[in-house]
């Protein structure tokens, strides 16, 4: 289990500046938000890879800037647009493979569009993208996201059952809290197909805080992850408005490292 951070922490600053600041805080593992078309291509990817490698850093995962449009691109009733969307998402898999990232994050279909296609078609289309990602050595992982079908733990359970476990999930704690669902139940429904975690905290009135700034029971979470045979990483994901400065991020990193240490003390 590695402790990393998402470049979303410095969005909408230029990624180069935010990335450098995070490196200077001591982070060496990252989830990179791709924010526009040109960031899927060279020379931008070359620059990002050189910058990471020069600091001994590793990019673990990629997050598409088209997440909010996946209902339209991938999960509408228009089959031809899905086929074109598959080809567009191939670019994300190619970029991830080039950077050495093993995970690409999916938001999926918004709740208000849930009737556009049968749920089984959603699962089958996801699986086609999942299989495409495999050809690049990249896992296409469904995240639980507020206001999307994936916010519901029962949806995640049906997805896992329909695909006989041939799928992968990202747990985002703040998204579970924001959607009114229990993060522990959301985690449980992902089972051993949980491959990646967005780590954050919450308290009444605030659903997105740095780890250690709220009431999240990380001990309980680590014990549950151990039972689920979790083999992934912990990526701190908040937004720029959710912290003050560099010292806050350093403290969050220290908190995440203490959580990591606890995980390794738990008996299987």
Secondary structure as UniProt FT lines:
FT   STRAND          3..6
FT   HELIX           7..10
FT   TURN            11..12
FT   HELIX           15..24
FT   TURN            25..26
FT   STRAND          29..33
FT   HELIX           37..40
FT   TURN            42..43
FT   HELIX           44..54
FT   TURN            55..56
FT   STRAND          58..63
FT   TURN            65..66
FT   HELIX           67..69
FT   HELIX           70..73
FT   HELIX           79..99
FT   STRAND          103..106
FT   HELIX           111..113
FT   TURN            114..115
FT   HELIX           119..134
FT   TURN            135..137
FT   STRAND          139..143
FT   TURN            146..147
FT   HELIX           149..151
FT   HELIX           153..162
FT   TURN            163..165
FT   STRAND          169..172
FT   HELIX           173..178
FT   TURN            179..180
FT   HELIX           183..190
FT   HELIX           191..193
FT   STRAND          194..199
FT   STRAND          201..203
FT   TURN            204..205
FT   STRAND          206..209
FT   TURN            211..212
FT   HELIX           218..227
FT   TURN            228..229
FT   STRAND          233..236
FT   HELIX           240..242
FT   HELIX           246..265
//
